[in-house]
Amino acid sequence: MTPFPTGRDAGSETRSAMLLVLALTVARMLALFSTPLELYPDEAQYWLWSRTLDFGYYSKPPVIAWAIWATTAIGGDAEAWVRLSATLFQAGAALTVFLIGRRLYGAPTGLAATALYALMPGVQLSALVAATDAPLLMFLGLTILAYVELLEAEGRRRPGLAAAMGAALGLAFLSKYAAVYALVGLIIHLAVSRRARAAWTPAAALAAAVALGAVLAPNLAWNASHHFATFQHTASNAAWSGVQLFNLAALGAFAGSQFGVFGPIPLGALLAGVALAARRRKLSEADLTLLCFALPPLLIVTAQAFISRANANWSGAGYLAGSILAAAWLVRWRARRWLTAAVVMQGAVAAFFLAAVISPPLADRVGLANGLKRARGWSQTADLILDRAAREPGLTAIAVNNRFLFYATAYYGRDRFATGAPPLTAWLLMGAPRNQAETAAPLTPRIGRRVLMVSYEGWRRDEMEADFARAAGLEIGSVRLDRKHRRKIEMFVGEGFAPKPRGPEGPEPAEP
């Protein structure tokens, strides 16, 4: 008897899993193509990257830009086509959850895991937003699937499975560098599992290393030629150099957010299972394998939240393995009512989320307008800027002082920029660029003869005016986002750009 059940009598569960994933994918696509919500500025940034394909970008590896290029090449640049790959990646991730769960525990557990993962609150957002988490999770799923097959394989199959695992892990790294948690999990599993050490023959290890290296090489070369910009940006997100280190409030906020992202019952089951395993000092081979992938991101990011700060999705690399493990333990404990309650609760949240995406006033009525304001009003904001530019003769550039405003204006003004509007640039607060916009399109004296300057929320406008020989024509515009929020911009025309020495750096303003 092998440590992992084969689960080959899985016809009905396989069909159910396929139907669940298909139904959710169709529902999400309907939401994508009917929502009035605009792109988040980060999504607009990724769209802008996709106009010039490369092996790396300032703050992220390249898969997100490649995916947007592929979908927009098919359907055009509308918001739904920019976001479509997220829905498809999450469908693929959910299918890998079923295959892993079936391989490790049998088809019933695979189906339960698929339901928990596909209906996970965090996955609902990830499946409808163009971001790096969806491709990361799909390729991590393929990595774990190849790995569990490798652990059971014999003889000549091992190098091929190892190469597949290495390639999938490489694509996960090209999606988001949080894939490093999977590498940490593999190392830990190798250290604690005799079975893992036996599976890694020299030929298998070489095949995995070659495949991983081949996939990563172009991105490593790109980083080397760009002063390792993406690596530096990723490292700077840790913010260990800040003054508010060892923050219990940040730790509590992050821990609480994980119940909202993962789901309270699945996360509770996962924590209870870890506690029971620690008390009994015993884990099955399948449990140990998944635990090595699920725990490192959760523990490391929790520590990061305490040391400095952490966003709720930074532990996302552990969600896929964690959902399978939570389902396995709930099935093993015969906690059918808890499992049913988790699926029903998360299904209700998923249904409400889709309804709110299709009809945002529903979110407004229940007090969730603040969560949607960053996806509203950008086309109107871009129109305010470009309409003012059209009224000003002889402009050599438009310059904005906020990266969100830059990306959103680039996307929603794309047709007007393509037909003669002055070029869009970024005003630099510091002497060196701090983001992709400032790196790719800085305002310089060469194109600064007569510039429409745009200050987001009036931030640093006095310093912007001081960079010009003459500044005149101040105009303040605003866009209503919902009943409580407005977005304000201040515009003036500057002539003779000659930037002054820079003062202390200040943070860009947040949404009001």
N, C-alpha and C positions, 0 to 999 in steps of 0.2 A: 504493500500500500504506500503510495506516494504521500509526502506531507501536504500537497495541495490537491484537493479534489478536482477532477477534470470537468465535471458539470456538463457532460455532453447530452444529457436528456433535458435540454433547455428550450425546447421549441416554443412553448407558450410564453415563457418569460422573455425570450428573445423578441418575439413579436410584440409583446406589451412594451418592452423597452424601446423598440424601434418606433412604435406608434406614439409613445409619450414624447420622444425627442422630435419626431416629425410634427406633432401637433403644436408643441411649443415653438418650433422653428417657424412654422407657418404663421402662428399668432404674432410672433415677434416681427416677422417681415411685414405683416399687415400694419402693425404699429409703426414701424419705420417709415412706411410709405404714406401714412396718413397723419403723422404727428405734425403740429405746427411749430414745434420746438426747433430752434436754430442750433447750429453747431456751437459747442463749447469752444473757447479760444484755443485750448490745447488740440482739439480735433482739427480746427482750422490750420494750426501749425503743422500737424501731420499731413494734411492735404497739401500744404505748400511744399513740404519736403517731397511729396510724391510727384511733383512736377519735374523734379530732377533726381532720377534714380542714382543711388550711390550705395556704398557698402557700410555707411555709418553717417550719423548726424550729430549735432552738437550735444544733445542731451539723452538720446536714445539710440539703440541699435536699429537696424534697417527694416525688419520685417513689417512693422506697421505701415511704413511708407510704401513698401512693395505691394502690400495687400490693397491699400487704397488705390494705388496705380492700377491694379488689375481690375477692381470692381468699377472704377470710374471710366476705364477704357471701354468697358462694356456698356454702361448705362449713362455716362455723363457725370457732371460734377455736382448734382443735387445732393442735399444732405443725406438722403436715404442710401445713395450709392456710396458715399464716403463711409457710412457706418455699416454697410452690409456684411463686410468680412467678419465683424465681431459676432454677429448672429451665427454665421457659418462655423467659425472657430469654436464657439461654445457648443454647437451641435456636435462637432467632432469630439470635443472634450467629454461630453456626456456619454457618447458611445464608447469611448475608451474606459470610462468608469464602469460601464456594464461588463465589458470584456475582462477587465482586471478582476472585478468582483466575482464574476462567474468562474474565472480561472482559479482564484484563490479559495473561494468558499462555496461555490455552486450558484446556479441560476437564480434562486429566490433572493439570495443576498445581493447578487448583481443587480436585480431589478430594484430592490429597496434602495441600494446605493445610488442608482441612476435617478430615482425620484428625489432623494435627498439632495443630490448635487444639482440636478437640473432646476429644482425649485428653490435652491438656496438664495436668500435675499441678495447677497452680493453678486451672484451670477446674473440676476435679473438686470441689474445696471450694466454689468460688464458685457452682456449680450446685445446691448443697444447703444453702446458708446464706442467710438473709434479710439481704442487705447491699447496698451501693450499687454494687459492681463489676459485677454481672451486667447491670443496666439500662444502666450507662455503656457497657459494651462493645457491647451490641446497638445502641445509638443511635450510637456511634462508627462501627460497621460500616455503618450506613445513611448516615452522613455521608460516609464514604470512597466508598461505592458511588455516591452521587449525584455526588460530585466527579469520579470517573473517567469517568462518563457525560458530565458537563459538559465535560470536556476534549476529548471527541470530538464533542460536539454542534455543530450549526450553526444559525444564524438564530434562529427563533422558539422553539426548544426550550430555549435557554440560560436565559432568565429563569425558566422553570418548574423546571428542574433546580436552578438556584441557590436558588430559594425552598425547594425540598425539602431541599437541603443545609442551608440556614440553620435550617429548622425542626428537622431531625434533630439538628443541633449544639446548638440550644437545649434540646431534650429531654435531650441528654447532659449539659449544664450543670445541668439540674434533677435529674439523677441523682447527679452528683458533680462538684465544681468542678475535678477533675483533667481535665475536658474542655478546660481552657485549653491543655493540651498540643497538642490538635488545632488550635486556633487558632494556636498558635506554629508548628506544622508547615505550615499553610496560608500563613502569612506567609513562612516560609523558602522554600517551594516557589515562591511568587510572585517572590521575589528571585532565585532561581537558574535558573528555567525560563522560557525565552522562550515556550514553548507555553502555560504557565499564564497568562502576562501577556496573550497573545492571546485566551484563552478568556474573560477577565473583561471583557466589555463593560460600559459604564455601566449598562445596563438589568439585566444579570445581577447586578452588584454591588449595585444598589439593591434588587433582589428578595431577595437573600440577607440584606442588612442589615435590611430590614423584617421578614422572617420570623423571623430570630433575635431581633430586638428585641421582636416581638409575643409570642413564647414566653417570653422572659426577664422581661418587664415586671412581671408579678404578683409574681414572686419578688424582684425588685429593690425593688418597693414595700413588700413585707413586711419586707425587711431594713432599709429606710429607717425604717420605723415601729417597728423593734425594735433600734435602735442598731447595726445591721449585726452582729448577734450571730453569725450563721453565718460571715460573712467573718472576724470576729475569731477565732473558734474555729479556723477552717482555718489562718489565719496563725500562731496560737499553736502549732500542731502542729510547726512547723519548729524551735521551741525554740532559736533562735539566741542567746537571752539566757542560756542555761545556762553553766555553768562548764567543762564538758568539751568545748570546741570543738576541731575538727581532730583527729578520732579515727580513727586507722588501724585499730583493732580493729573499730569500727563499719563502716568502709568494707569491710573484709575479710568481715565477717559478711553484709553486704548483698549483696556481689558473689557470695559463695558461695550465698546463698539464691536468687539468680536462676536458677542452674542447676537447683535443685530445683523452682522454680515453673514455669519455662519448659520445662524438659527439657534434659538435658545435650547431646544431639546437635543439636536445633534451635538452641539458643543458641550452640553451637560453630559451626554452619554460618553463623549470622547474623554472628558476630564475624569468621569467616574471610572471608565475602563482603565485609564492610566493609573489612577489611584489603586484600583484592585490589583492590577498587575504588579505594582510596586510592593504592595503588601504581601502578595503571594509569591513574588519573585519568580514568576513563571509566565511565559508567553509562547503561543504557538509560532511555528515558523512564519506563517502568513501574517500574523499580527506583528511580529518583530520586523518583518520587511516593510510593512506600511508605516509602522511607527517611526522608523528611521527616516522616512520621507516627510511625515506629517509634523513631527515635533520640532526639528531644528528651526524652521522659519518662525513658528509660534514662540519658541523660547528666546531666540535671538532678537526678534523684533520687540518682544515684551521688554527685554533688557534695554534695547535701544530707546523705547518709550520712556523708561525710567531715567536713563542717562540724559536724554535730551528731548526727543520728540519722535513720533511715528504716526504716519497716516494709517487709517483703518485697513487699507488694501495691501500694505507692505508685507503682511504675512500670507498673502494669497497663494504663494507657492505651496503651502501646506493644505489648502482647501480640498484638492482633489483626492489625495490619499486619505485625508482626515474624514471625508464623507464616506468613503468605502469602509474605513475602520469603524466609524460610528454605526453604520448600518449593520456590519457584521456582529458587533457586540449587542445591539438591540435584538437582532434575530436570535443570537445565541442565548440571550437571557429570556427569550420568549416574551419580550416586552411589546407585544403586538399593539396594545392600546397606546403606548408611548410612540411607537413608530407611526401608527395611523394618525395620531394627533399631530406629529411633526409634519407629515405629508399634507394633512388638511390645513394646518396653520400656514405652512409655507406656500401652499397652493393659493390660499386666499390672499396672501401678500403679493404673490406674483400676479394674480388677476387684477388686484387693485393697482399695482404698478403699471401694468399694460393699459388699464383704463385711464390712468392719470397721464400717461404719455400721449395717448390719443386725444384726451380732452384735459389739458392742463388746468382749466378752472376747477376741476374736481380736486386737484391737489391744493389749489388756493383755498377752497372752502374748508378744508380740514387743517389748515395752518401750515402747509408744506410749501408755500410759495417761495420761501427763502432758498430752498434747495434747487429751484428751477430758474432763478433769476439770471444765472450765468448762461442760460441757453435762450435768452430773450433779448430782443432789441438791438442786436448787432447790425442787422441790415439797415435799420433806421439810422443807427449811429454812423455807419459808413456813408449813407446818403447825405447826412448833415455835413460831413467832411468834404465829400466830393462835390456837393452842390456849392459849397463855399469856394472850393478850388476852381470850379467852372466860372465863377463870377470875378476871379482875380486874374488880370492879364499878366502874362510873362512869368508865371511861376516856373522855377527850375526844379522844385521838389515839394513833396508833402512830408513832414516829419512828425512823428508821434513819440511820446515819452513813456509808453507802457507797452510791454510785449503782448499782452492780451489784445489791446487795441490794434496793434500792428497786424497780428495774425487775422483777427476778425475783419479788419478793413481790407486786407489782401484778398480774403475769400469773398466777402460780399461785394467788394468793388472790382472783382476780377474782370468783368466785361468792360467796365469803363477804363480800367488800367490798360486793357488790351487795345483800346480804341482811342488812345491819345491823352489820357489823364496824366498829370505829372507823376514821376516815379515816387513810390512810397519808400521812406527811409525811417531810420530810428535815431532819435537824439540820444547821445551817450551822456549819462550822468557822470560816469567815471572816465578815466583816461583809456581804460581797456574795456572791450566788450564783456558783457555779463550773461548774454543769452544768444540764441541763434539769430534773432532779428538784428541785434547790434553787430553781430559778426558778419552777416551776409549783406546788410544794407545800411551801413552807418551814414549819417549825415556828415558830409565833409565840406570844407571851404570851396572845393572845386565845383560842387553842385549847389552851394548855399548862397547863390547871389540873391535870389528872391524866393522865400520859402513860406508855405503855409504851415505854421507851427500849431500843434494840437496837444494840449495838456489834459490828461485824464484826471477828472475831478479837481482841476486847478493845481495839481501837484507840481511843485518846482517851477511854476510859470515865471516867477521873478528871475530865476537863474537862466531859464530859457531866453527871456528877453535880453538879459545881460550879455548873451553870446552874439548879439547882432549890433551893427552900427546904428540901425534904426529899427524900431518896432512900433507898429500901429495897427489900428483896426480891430481892437478886441471885440470878440463876439462870444457869448455864452449860450450854448445849446444844451437841451436835455431830452432824454427819451424816457417815457414811462414804461416800467417793467411790469409792475402790478400795482395793487392798491397802496402799497407801502413804500415801494422802491422806485427810484429814478436814477438814471445814469447821466452824469453831467460832463460836458467837455468844454474847454475854453480854447478859442482859436484866435490867432493874430498873424499878421504878415511880418516876417523879419527879413531885413535886407542887409547883405554884407556879413555873412556868418564868419565869426572869428572867435572860437570858443575860449572862454576864460579858464584860468586854473581851477581845478575842481576842489570842492570842499568835502566834508565827511559824507560818506555814502549813507543814504536812507532807503528804507524798503519801499518798493512800489506800493501804491495804495491798493487796498482790498476793495472788493465790491461793497457799495454802501448797504 
